[in-house]
Amino acid sequence: MRIARLHAPADFGLAIQQARIGRGLTQQELADLLGIPQSTVSEIESGKSTIYLRRILSLMRETGVELTATWEDEHAPRS
């Protein structure tokens, strides 16, 4: 199991990327599952910020809220 604290857009992107890879999905396969363009998955994984994400992160900082992502690699050996 992997856990990551999410403080910046790049943190969100890395967590999504690692979870996608852990599930054995390509960006295109994930995009198809979500009904979005592959370029959107790429932008999110690369940490491209949006005004909404920046506002959420600012709200979290000001209120002391921490956000973490937890995922399991489907292809990793289980203990």
PyMOL commands that set and color helices and strands:
alter all, ss='L'
color gray80, all
select helices_A, chain A and resi 9-22+27-34+38-45+51-63
alter helices_A, ss='H'
color red, helices_A
select strands_A, chain A and resi 2-6+67-71
alter strands_A, ss='S'
color yellow, strands_A
deselect
rebuild
show_as cartoon
